[in-house]
Amino acid sequence: MPVQIKERYIKMITENPNDKNLEVSIKNYEDALTHPDKKDLEDVKKWVNKILK
């Protein structure tokens, strides 16, 4: 995701500091930055192998 999305979330949470949904959105954004990770790649490999069998 583009960094502008996080910047928008930060601006919004500055304006609405008690908005729990924005806190979750920022956390989800940060968590998504590490994907695809090794586990994701292993999972897709298993999925493809299962389909091809």
HTML snippet that shows the backbone in 3Dmol.js (N, CA, C, O; Angstrom):
<script src="https://3Dmol.org/build/3Dmol-min.js"></script>
<div id="view" style="width:600px;height:400px;position:relative"></div>
<script>
const pdb = `
ATOM      1  N   MET A   1       0.842  -1.187   0.000  1.00  0.00           N
ATOM      2  CA  MET A   1       0.000   0.000   0.000  1.00  0.00           C
ATOM      3  C   MET A   1       0.883   1.246   0.000  1.00  0.00           C
ATOM      4  O   MET A   1       1.961   1.261   0.594  1.00  0.00           O
ATOM      5  N   PRO A   2       0.419   2.257  -0.656  1.00  0.00           N
ATOM      6  CA  PRO A   2       1.195   3.494  -0.680  1.00  0.00           C
ATOM      7  C   PRO A   2       1.292   4.138   0.705  1.00  0.00           C
ATOM      8  O   PRO A   2       0.380   4.020   1.524  1.00  0.00           O
ATOM      9  N   VAL A   3       2.395   4.810   0.946  1.00  0.00           N
ATOM     10  CA  VAL A   3       2.620   5.471   2.227  1.00  0.00           C
ATOM     11  C   VAL A   3       1.587   6.582   2.460  1.00  0.00           C
ATOM     12  O   VAL A   3       1.340   6.964   3.604  1.00  0.00           O
ATOM     13  N   GLN A   4       0.999   7.088   1.409  1.00  0.00           N
ATOM     14  CA  GLN A   4      -0.016   8.140   1.556  1.00  0.00           C
ATOM     15  C   GLN A   4      -1.217   7.653   2.364  1.00  0.00           C
ATOM     16  O   GLN A   4      -1.878   8.447   3.033  1.00  0.00           O
ATOM     17  N   ILE A   5      -1.495   6.388   2.306  1.00  0.00           N
ATOM     18  CA  ILE A   5      -2.618   5.832   3.077  1.00  0.00           C
ATOM     19  C   ILE A   5      -2.323   5.955   4.567  1.00  0.00           C
ATOM     20  O   ILE A   5      -3.172   6.397   5.340  1.00  0.00           O
ATOM     21  N   LYS A   6      -1.109   5.559   4.966  1.00  0.00           N
ATOM     22  CA  LYS A   6      -0.755   5.684   6.379  1.00  0.00           C
ATOM     23  C   LYS A   6      -0.766   7.152   6.797  1.00  0.00           C
ATOM     24  O   LYS A   6      -1.242   7.484   7.883  1.00  0.00           O
ATOM     25  N   GLU A   7      -0.251   8.023   5.950  1.00  0.00           N
ATOM     26  CA  GLU A   7      -0.246   9.448   6.272  1.00  0.00           C
ATOM     27  C   GLU A   7      -1.667   9.967   6.478  1.00  0.00           C
ATOM     28  O   GLU A   7      -1.918  10.779   7.370  1.00  0.00           O
ATOM     29  N   ARG A   8      -2.586   9.494   5.650  1.00  0.00           N
ATOM     30  CA  ARG A   8      -3.989   9.907   5.799  1.00  0.00           C
ATOM     31  C   ARG A   8      -4.565   9.395   7.119  1.00  0.00           C
ATOM     32  O   ARG A   8      -5.267  10.125   7.819  1.00  0.00           O
ATOM     33  N   TYR A   9      -4.266   8.133   7.458  1.00  0.00           N
ATOM     34  CA  TYR A   9      -4.737   7.576   8.735  1.00  0.00           C
ATOM     35  C   TYR A   9      -4.179   8.372   9.912  1.00  0.00           C
ATOM     36  O   TYR A   9      -4.905   8.666  10.862  1.00  0.00           O
ATOM     37  N   ILE A  10      -2.903   8.719   9.855  1.00  0.00           N
ATOM     38  CA  ILE A  10      -2.287   9.470  10.949  1.00  0.00           C
ATOM     39  C   ILE A  10      -2.940  10.842  11.083  1.00  0.00           C
ATOM     40  O   ILE A  10      -3.197  11.303  12.195  1.00  0.00           O
ATOM     41  N   LYS A  11      -3.206  11.488   9.966  1.00  0.00           N
ATOM     42  CA  LYS A  11      -3.877  12.790  10.010  1.00  0.00           C
ATOM     43  C   LYS A  11      -5.265  12.644  10.642  1.00  0.00           C
ATOM     44  O   LYS A  11      -5.666  13.458  11.474  1.00  0.00           O
ATOM     45  N   MET A  12      -5.986  11.603  10.239  1.00  0.00           N
ATOM     46  CA  MET A  12      -7.335  11.388  10.756  1.00  0.00           C
ATOM     47  C   MET A  12      -7.315  11.079  12.251  1.00  0.00           C
ATOM     48  O   MET A  12      -8.168  11.560  12.997  1.00  0.00           O
ATOM     49  N   ILE A  13      -6.344  10.277  12.691  1.00  0.00           N
ATOM     50  CA  ILE A  13      -6.306   9.928  14.118  1.00  0.00           C
ATOM     51  C   ILE A  13      -5.851  11.123  14.954  1.00  0.00           C
ATOM     52  O   ILE A  13      -6.203  11.223  16.129  1.00  0.00           O
ATOM     53  N   THR A  14      -5.081  12.020  14.367  1.00  0.00           N
ATOM     54  CA  THR A  14      -4.714  13.247  15.068  1.00  0.00           C
ATOM     55  C   THR A  14      -5.954  14.095  15.318  1.00  0.00           C
ATOM     56  O   THR A  14      -6.087  14.741  16.357  1.00  0.00           O
ATOM     57  N   GLU A  15      -6.851  14.080  14.349  1.00  0.00           N
ATOM     58  CA  GLU A  15      -8.096  14.837  14.473  1.00  0.00           C
ATOM     59  C   GLU A  15      -9.126  14.126  15.339  1.00  0.00           C
ATOM     60  O   GLU A  15      -9.990  14.769  15.935  1.00  0.00           O
ATOM     61  N   ASN A  16      -9.038  12.793  15.409  1.00  0.00           N
ATOM     62  CA  ASN A  16      -9.992  11.973  16.176  1.00  0.00           C
ATOM     63  C   ASN A  16      -9.225  10.946  17.011  1.00  0.00           C
ATOM     64  O   ASN A  16      -9.260   9.756  16.698  1.00  0.00           O
ATOM     65  N   PRO A  17      -8.543  11.378  18.054  1.00  0.00           N
ATOM     66  CA  PRO A  17      -7.647  10.477  18.799  1.00  0.00           C
ATOM     67  C   PRO A  17      -8.322   9.286  19.476  1.00  0.00           C
ATOM     68  O   PRO A  17      -7.645   8.320  19.829  1.00  0.00           O
ATOM     69  N   ASN A  18      -9.619   9.333  19.661  1.00  0.00           N
ATOM     70  CA  ASN A  18     -10.314   8.222  20.326  1.00  0.00           C
ATOM     71  C   ASN A  18     -10.911   7.217  19.345  1.00  0.00           C
ATOM     72  O   ASN A  18     -11.618   6.298  19.760  1.00  0.00           O
ATOM     73  N   ASP A  19     -10.640   7.375  18.075  1.00  0.00           N
ATOM     74  CA  ASP A  19     -11.213   6.491  17.058  1.00  0.00           C
ATOM     75  C   ASP A  19     -10.435   5.175  17.011  1.00  0.00           C
ATOM     76  O   ASP A  19      -9.341   5.105  16.452  1.00  0.00           O
ATOM     77  N   LYS A  20     -11.014   4.151  17.599  1.00  0.00           N
ATOM     78  CA  LYS A  20     -10.355   2.842  17.661  1.00  0.00           C
ATOM     79  C   LYS A  20     -10.224   2.216  16.283  1.00  0.00           C
ATOM     80  O   LYS A  20      -9.266   1.487  16.026  1.00  0.00           O
ATOM     81  N   ASN A  21     -11.168   2.486  15.396  1.00  0.00           N
ATOM     82  CA  ASN A  21     -11.087   1.933  14.040  1.00  0.00           C
ATOM     83  C   ASN A  21      -9.850   2.430  13.308  1.00  0.00           C
ATOM     84  O   ASN A  21      -9.223   1.681  12.559  1.00  0.00           O
ATOM     85  N   LEU A  22      -9.503   3.682  13.522  1.00  0.00           N
ATOM     86  CA  LEU A  22      -8.298   4.222  12.898  1.00  0.00           C
ATOM     87  C   LEU A  22      -7.046   3.572  13.469  1.00  0.00           C
ATOM     88  O   LEU A  22      -6.089   3.312  12.739  1.00  0.00           O
ATOM     89  N   GLU A  23      -7.051   3.310  14.771  1.00  0.00           N
ATOM     90  CA  GLU A  23      -5.913   2.611  15.373  1.00  0.00           C
ATOM     91  C   GLU A  23      -5.741   1.237  14.734  1.00  0.00           C
ATOM     92  O   GLU A  23      -4.622   0.817  14.439  1.00  0.00           O
ATOM     93  N   VAL A  24      -6.842   0.551  14.525  1.00  0.00           N
ATOM     94  CA  VAL A  24      -6.801  -0.770  13.894  1.00  0.00           C
ATOM     95  C   VAL A  24      -6.321  -0.639  12.448  1.00  0.00           C
ATOM     96  O   VAL A  24      -5.535  -1.461  11.977  1.00  0.00           O
ATOM     97  N   SER A  25      -6.786   0.374  11.757  1.00  0.00           N
ATOM     98  CA  SER A  25      -6.373   0.577  10.362  1.00  0.00           C
ATOM     99  C   SER A  25      -4.871   0.811  10.256  1.00  0.00           C
ATOM    100  O   SER A  25      -4.218   0.273   9.361  1.00  0.00           O
ATOM    101  N   ILE A  26      -4.324   1.610  11.165  1.00  0.00           N
ATOM    102  CA  ILE A  26      -2.880   1.858  11.154  1.00  0.00           C
ATOM    103  C   ILE A  26      -2.111   0.576  11.454  1.00  0.00           C
ATOM    104  O   ILE A  26      -1.100   0.293  10.811  1.00  0.00           O
ATOM    105  N   LYS A  27      -2.584  -0.199  12.430  1.00  0.00           N
ATOM    106  CA  LYS A  27      -1.925  -1.463  12.753  1.00  0.00           C
ATOM    107  C   LYS A  27      -1.982  -2.417  11.562  1.00  0.00           C
ATOM    108  O   LYS A  27      -0.985  -3.058  11.230  1.00  0.00           O
ATOM    109  N   ASN A  28      -3.138  -2.511  10.924  1.00  0.00           N
ATOM    110  CA  ASN A  28      -3.274  -3.384   9.755  1.00  0.00           C
ATOM    111  C   ASN A  28      -2.345  -2.942   8.625  1.00  0.00           C
ATOM    112  O   ASN A  28      -1.736  -3.773   7.952  1.00  0.00           O
ATOM    113  N   TYR A  29      -2.243  -1.641   8.425  1.00  0.00           N
ATOM    114  CA  TYR A  29      -1.338  -1.114   7.405  1.00  0.00           C
ATOM    115  C   TYR A  29       0.099  -1.552   7.697  1.00  0.00           C
ATOM    116  O   TYR A  29       0.795  -2.059   6.818  1.00  0.00           O
ATOM    117  N   GLU A  30       0.528  -1.352   8.936  1.00  0.00           N
ATOM    118  CA  GLU A  30       1.898  -1.703   9.312  1.00  0.00           C
ATOM    119  C   GLU A  30       2.142  -3.205   9.205  1.00  0.00           C
ATOM    120  O   GLU A  30       3.214  -3.631   8.776  1.00  0.00           O
ATOM    121  N   ASP A  31       1.155  -4.004   9.593  1.00  0.00           N
ATOM    122  CA  ASP A  31       1.296  -5.464   9.482  1.00  0.00           C
ATOM    123  C   ASP A  31       1.386  -5.904   8.022  1.00  0.00           C
ATOM    124  O   ASP A  31       2.109  -6.848   7.701  1.00  0.00           O
ATOM    125  N   ALA A  32       0.667  -5.234   7.153  1.00  0.00           N
ATOM    126  CA  ALA A  32       0.652  -5.603   5.734  1.00  0.00           C
ATOM    127  C   ALA A  32       1.985  -5.330   5.046  1.00  0.00           C
ATOM    128  O   ALA A  32       2.274  -5.929   4.010  1.00  0.00           O
ATOM    129  N   LEU A  33       2.787  -4.453   5.593  1.00  0.00           N
ATOM    130  CA  LEU A  33       4.062  -4.116   4.964  1.00  0.00           C
ATOM    131  C   LEU A  33       5.013  -5.299   4.883  1.00  0.00           C
ATOM    132  O   LEU A  33       5.896  -5.322   4.025  1.00  0.00           O
ATOM    133  N   THR A  34       4.851  -6.269   5.749  1.00  0.00           N
ATOM    134  CA  THR A  34       5.761  -7.422   5.765  1.00  0.00           C
ATOM    135  C   THR A  34       5.304  -8.544   4.832  1.00  0.00           C
ATOM    136  O   THR A  34       5.942  -9.595   4.782  1.00  0.00           O
ATOM    137  N   HIS A  35       4.237  -8.345   4.111  1.00  0.00           N
ATOM    138  CA  HIS A  35       3.694  -9.404   3.253  1.00  0.00           C
ATOM    139  C   HIS A  35       3.959  -9.107   1.793  1.00  0.00           C
ATOM    140  O   HIS A  35       3.974  -7.942   1.396  1.00  0.00           O
ATOM    141  N   PRO A  36       4.168 -10.134   0.985  1.00  0.00           N
ATOM    142  CA  PRO A  36       4.158 -11.543   1.366  1.00  0.00           C
ATOM    143  C   PRO A  36       5.416 -11.909   2.140  1.00  0.00           C
ATOM    144  O   PRO A  36       6.521 -11.471   1.820  1.00  0.00           O
ATOM    145  N   ASP A  37       5.214 -12.717   3.158  1.00  0.00           N
ATOM    146  CA  ASP A  37       6.345 -13.187   3.946  1.00  0.00           C
ATOM    147  C   ASP A  37       6.591 -14.665   3.639  1.00  0.00           C
ATOM    148  O   ASP A  37       5.929 -15.248   2.780  1.00  0.00           O
ATOM    149  N   LYS A  38       7.535 -15.254   4.337  1.00  0.00           N
ATOM    150  CA  LYS A  38       7.907 -16.650   4.073  1.00  0.00           C
ATOM    151  C   LYS A  38       6.712 -17.593   4.237  1.00  0.00           C
ATOM    152  O   LYS A  38       6.520 -18.503   3.431  1.00  0.00           O
ATOM    153  N   LYS A  39       5.919 -17.372   5.276  1.00  0.00           N
ATOM    154  CA  LYS A  39       4.758 -18.238   5.505  1.00  0.00           C
ATOM    155  C   LYS A  39       3.746 -18.104   4.369  1.00  0.00           C
ATOM    156  O   LYS A  39       3.181 -19.103   3.922  1.00  0.00           O
ATOM    157  N   ASP A  40       3.514 -16.886   3.902  1.00  0.00           N
ATOM    158  CA  ASP A  40       2.594 -16.680   2.781  1.00  0.00           C
ATOM    159  C   ASP A  40       3.050 -17.479   1.555  1.00  0.00           C
ATOM    160  O   ASP A  40       2.246 -18.133   0.890  1.00  0.00           O
ATOM    161  N   LEU A  41       4.342 -17.414   1.274  1.00  0.00           N
ATOM    162  CA  LEU A  41       4.876 -18.118   0.109  1.00  0.00           C
ATOM    163  C   LEU A  41       4.783 -19.632   0.276  1.00  0.00           C
ATOM    164  O   LEU A  41       4.489 -20.350  -0.680  1.00  0.00           O
ATOM    165  N   GLU A  42       5.036 -20.113   1.493  1.00  0.00           N
ATOM    166  CA  GLU A  42       4.888 -21.550   1.750  1.00  0.00           C
ATOM    167  C   GLU A  42       3.432 -21.976   1.591  1.00  0.00           C
ATOM    168  O   GLU A  42       3.151 -23.030   1.022  1.00  0.00           O
ATOM    169  N   ASP A  43       2.509 -21.162   2.090  1.00  0.00           N
ATOM    170  CA  ASP A  43       1.079 -21.489   1.987  1.00  0.00           C
ATOM    171  C   ASP A  43       0.616 -21.540   0.530  1.00  0.00           C
ATOM    172  O   ASP A  43      -0.139 -22.434   0.148  1.00  0.00           O
ATOM    173  N   VAL A  44       1.068 -20.583  -0.281  1.00  0.00           N
ATOM    174  CA  VAL A  44       0.643 -20.592  -1.677  1.00  0.00           C
ATOM    175  C   VAL A  44       1.254 -21.781  -2.419  1.00  0.00           C
ATOM    176  O   VAL A  44       0.623 -22.348  -3.311  1.00  0.00           O
ATOM    177  N   LYS A  45       2.467 -22.156  -2.054  1.00  0.00           N
ATOM    178  CA  LYS A  45       3.093 -23.332  -2.675  1.00  0.00           C
ATOM    179  C   LYS A  45       2.280 -24.589  -2.355  1.00  0.00           C
ATOM    180  O   LYS A  45       2.031 -25.410  -3.239  1.00  0.00           O
ATOM    181  N   LYS A  46       1.866 -24.739  -1.094  1.00  0.00           N
ATOM    182  CA  LYS A  46       1.033 -25.887  -0.707  1.00  0.00           C
ATOM    183  C   LYS A  46      -0.291 -25.866  -1.449  1.00  0.00           C
ATOM    184  O   LYS A  46      -0.767 -26.907  -1.901  1.00  0.00           O
ATOM    185  N   TRP A  47      -0.888 -24.691  -1.578  1.00  0.00           N
ATOM    186  CA  TRP A  47      -2.174 -24.556  -2.252  1.00  0.00           C
ATOM    187  C   TRP A  47      -2.051 -24.964  -3.726  1.00  0.00           C
ATOM    188  O   TRP A  47      -2.892 -25.695  -4.248  1.00  0.00           O
ATOM    189  N   VAL A  48      -0.997 -24.485  -4.385  1.00  0.00           N
ATOM    190  CA  VAL A  48      -0.792 -24.831  -5.796  1.00  0.00           C
ATOM    191  C   VAL A  48      -0.554 -26.318  -5.944  1.00  0.00           C
ATOM    192  O   VAL A  48      -1.120 -26.947  -6.839  1.00  0.00           O
ATOM    193  N   ASN A  49       0.263 -26.885  -5.096  1.00  0.00           N
ATOM    194  CA  ASN A  49       0.525 -28.329  -5.175  1.00  0.00           C
ATOM    195  C   ASN A  49      -0.749 -29.140  -4.956  1.00  0.00           C
ATOM    196  O   ASN A  49      -0.945 -30.171  -5.599  1.00  0.00           O
ATOM    197  N   LYS A  50      -1.605 -28.688  -4.063  1.00  0.00           N
ATOM    198  CA  LYS A  50      -2.863 -29.393  -3.805  1.00  0.00           C
ATOM    199  C   LYS A  50      -3.760 -29.343  -5.044  1.00  0.00           C
ATOM    200  O   LYS A  50      -4.397 -30.337  -5.390  1.00  0.00           O
ATOM    201  N   ILE A  51      -3.810 -28.200  -5.701  1.00  0.00           N
ATOM    202  CA  ILE A  51      -4.640 -28.056  -6.901  1.00  0.00           C
ATOM    203  C   ILE A  51      -4.117 -28.924  -8.037  1.00  0.00           C
ATOM    204  O   ILE A  51      -4.900 -29.511  -8.784  1.00  0.00           O
ATOM    205  N   LEU A  52      -2.811 -29.006  -8.167  1.00  0.00           N
ATOM    206  CA  LEU A  52      -2.208 -29.738  -9.279  1.00  0.00           C
ATOM    207  C   LEU A  52      -2.245 -31.249  -9.092  1.00  0.00           C
ATOM    208  O   LEU A  52      -1.999 -31.995 -10.040  1.00  0.00           O
ATOM    209  N   LYS A  53      -2.548 -31.705  -7.892  1.00  0.00           N
ATOM    210  CA  LYS A  53      -2.588 -33.168  -7.663  1.00  0.00           C
ATOM    211  C   LYS A  53      -3.870 -33.757  -8.149  1.00  0.00           C
ATOM    212  O   LYS A  53      -4.075 -34.966  -8.038  1.00  0.00           O
TER     213      LYS A  53
END
`;
const viewer = $3Dmol.createViewer("view");
viewer.addModel(pdb, "pdb");
viewer.setStyle({}, {cartoon: {color: "spectrum"}});
viewer.zoomTo();
viewer.render();
</script>
